[in-house]
């Protein structure tokens, strides 16, 4: 039975720069009890299409130009706002991407959970709270009677997403729209949330629209897949067909972008250590008492970690958020104060080194950050951004700097004409190219890449990974590649170190870790990777 | 990848932000108009001793207060002094107070706020507590004390007003910097080995410009009125010298009999305020690369 059927939906955005066809005439339908995945890159219009059904896009600049969306025979697009309001949150539930910002921090989760019940179902508070406790239990939150009075910040990211799911499901909707619900989460948490959505869908026999940029994620989940590109649906089909015999070129590109397998060339054995870390410990002082209070509780973010990175090697560092992997990277570069231990870089211990002696060493080690939107100064052009390290470290003079910046831009695959542009004029992938250019500008030996592709779409991710590999080879770089995504690390790293709760639990050659993981936690991580080969219905 | 700009690139080595900002400002007609008005006022103020139609203390007691006429375009005050002349002389004091005192507030406030926000921890706590203490100090007592110790001096007046106005600026900037400090591009600059001073100058301060410019354009008229208040109490400049603020406060006294004594100086201040606001808005947009392009 068809629950929702969309015909020829077009949504345009009218901006000063002109008209943007965000959704350009798409048609699809969802049956009762079916999971439809809509897959596409950011900007492909997949979210706009679903948001416009519930009148959630800003109008203006957005405008629904044409189309019908029949939900049980009623057209959502031509409906009066107050009738639509009764459908929204009641018959159609929605889960947003970022669990950190989609809950109101000033209300307890209980208050937020019962809101739709009070509003749509005319229940009293007692009944509503009872239902809310049951719902929290159903989404797998332990001790729901107590937790219902907690505030959102008292939950972890994965738990908040469970609360969001509970909130979307509490009014027993017939259709659930999930907008990238696992993109902001760790791999292991992602696996849990996916199976929770699947289980809820089965139990209640509802329809689900699952929006994602990642084909691998939807493989084990969806019944049907619609692939979107530039506002149009390029291909629709049962999940197996999409993976086994894709018809459009774009789908094939998406599939090829999923990092799979390992590096094509084996690592050259090298026994010159560039970086030796010995029992490195970094604690964060808990300063919540203010500077007048004396007592301080220390939280060990990195606990007694020892490892060695050889010259020319890419060491992958994996772990969940909060495992201390980013702190380890920052501790190596002395961006955070180290509590104990030593970091020996090419024979010099960096811990406690004076700033005067540290500055020349900083030229030789650089960092690439996760968020290409935050890691570039919004008021500096590409030229300023790339010229700054060159001029500061005396690697270029005012005369030669332009040529050097242009060479760098060639290196990272940026068009030379973009030299005068500001970061906001670039896409996420191009911005990450600028950030990479800045990191390699000073010809460093060691690069610490902190989740450099996590914020990017799958296709862009594949390009950036290829770029990093090429640059590592060309400039003979040594790299610590931090990621929560094992398939990415497998693609790029020679050896892998696994961190869990601040400790290094396993370290092995990439393939041997994948074939034969020793530690329990490594096995858990491995089993959580979503892979297109597990596609089944 | 042919580069059509290669010939011009070599000259473009300065900080792109300021040059691009200037180009963008030139495209904003309202801002250019504001800038033009301010330049016009400043030129008039500079040339006043040579172009003023009368002397600023030249009285005509027979005439008394007279409405605008061919001889006195903007009328005369109760002592028969020409209002146009007095407004022109007044602009010298008012504009000077406005710009110098705001400049003092801007420099101290931005530096203080940036250092406090960037250093954080105890340095921040001590610096901002000092700001709190100065806030709590009654402003009048502070200025009277300064006057008593150093004598009455127009430069001191500027400094005194600037010394009070920077407190709010410091708080605004510190809030901005605290947000910026944990952004990854600051961390990236640090990991590049840049010195703290360069990080503050090149990465932090340009990113606080938006609110700073807006607050500055609000401070200038504020400071002009503050000067009037102090002069009214006998702490600022003294008659027969004049300033817009003084003219306005005297104009208010005889508002019903001689409205032109209030209207014209009031108009001069309002036009300045409008011009500054247009200019300020234009500057804020021009210096923010993310503001949409026309």
Interface residues (C-beta under 8 A of the other chain):
Chain A: X16 X17 X291 X330 X333 X335 X358 X359 X360 X361 X362 X363 X365 X366 X367 X369 X370 X371 X374 X375 X376 X377 X378 X379 X380 X381 X383 X384 X387 X388 X389 X392 X393 X398 X399 X401 X402 X406 X410 X415 X416 X417 X419 X420 X422 X424 X435 X438 X442
Chain B: X1 X2 X3 X4 X5 X6 X9 X10 X12 X13 X15 X16 X17 X20 X121 X122 X125 X183 X184 X185 X187 X188 X189 X190 X191 X192 X193 X194 X195 X198 X202 X203 X206 X207 X209 X287 X288 X289 X290 X292 X294
